[in-house]
C-alpha cells in the first residue's frame, strides 16, 4: 500500500512538471533528484571502504547541471573539468591511501548519476518543443515495464535472469516488461492521435512512424532493465538491500531512478542518431 500511495502522489506531480514546468525548474528538479541519489550512492561507496568527499561531489553535480543549462554545447568539457576537479580535491583532502578509492567513487558518481540524468533535462528542452512528449514516452516505457515485470515475474517467473545480481528477476518477467512497454507505447500513440484529430492539440506528439516508437520502446526497455541490474550489482557489492529509505515502499531515490540512469542517455543517443541520419 505504501508503494502504491507513493506512486499515486509522485507520478501526477512529475507529469505536471514535465508538461507545465519552465526549463529552469525542470533542470533544477532533476538536479535535486540527482543530488539525492548521489548522496545515497556515496553512502554505498563508503560501505566498501572508500571515503569520497560528499559535499564536493554534490557541488560538482550541481555545477554540471548549471553549466549544461547555460552552455549546453560545452557539456562534455564541463564533465571533464569537474572530473579533474574531483581528482585534485581528493588528492589534497584525503590520506594518500584513500585517494584512489575516493577519487574513483567521486568521478564515477558524477558520471553515473550526474551526467546520465542530464539527458532528462536535455530531452525535455523547452516547454514548447516536443520535449514533454519525449520525456513522457521515456517515463511511461520505464514505469510500465517495471510494473509488468513485477506482476508477470510473480505469476509465471521460473527461469532466473541474473541470480547473482537480482535473485527475484526472471526471464519471464523481463519479457513481460518488454510487452508492458510496447502496450503503453501503443496507448501513447493512440492518445496522441486522438488529441490531434479530435481536439487539434499537439501537446502530446509523436511525429515519426509507429514502428519507430515501438522499436525505440524495446531499446529503452532493455536499457532500463540493464540499469536496474547494474544498481543491484552496486548494492550487492556494498552489502545492502536498498540504497535508502526516503520513499515509503520504494526504498531510496537511487532505487527508483536506477533504470533511468541507463534508459535516459540511451533515448538521448537514439534521438541524436535519428536526427543525424
JOWO-V866523 format. One line per field, one symbol per residue. ss: DSSP state (H for helix, E for strand, - for the rest). phi: phi as a letter, one per 30 degrees, with the letter a starting at -180 (. if undefined). A space follows every 50 residues. Layout:
BEGIN
ss = ???
phi = ???
END
This chain:
BEGIN
ss = -HHHHHHHHHHHHHHHHHHH--HHHHHHHHHHHHHHHHHHHHHHHHH--- ---HHHHHHHHHHHHHHHHH-HHHHHHHHHHHHHHHHHHHHHH--HHHHH HHHHHHHHHHHHHHHHHHHHHHHH------HHHHHHHHHHHHHHHHHHHH HHHHHH---EEE---EEEEEHHHHHHHHHHHHHHHHHHHHHHHHHHHHH- ---------HHHHHHHHHHHHHHHHHHHHHHHHHHHHH--------E--- E-HHHHH--HHHHHHHHHHHHHHHHH-
phi = .dddddddddddddddddccddedddddddddddddddeddddddddcjd bddeddddddddddddddddbedcedddddddddeddddddccbeedcdd dddddddddeddcddddeedddddhdddddeeddddeedddddddddddd dddddbdbcddaedcbeddbdddddddddddddddeddddddddddddbh ccecbbdddedddddddddddddddddddddddddddcibcbdabdceic icddddcedddcdddddeddddddddc
END
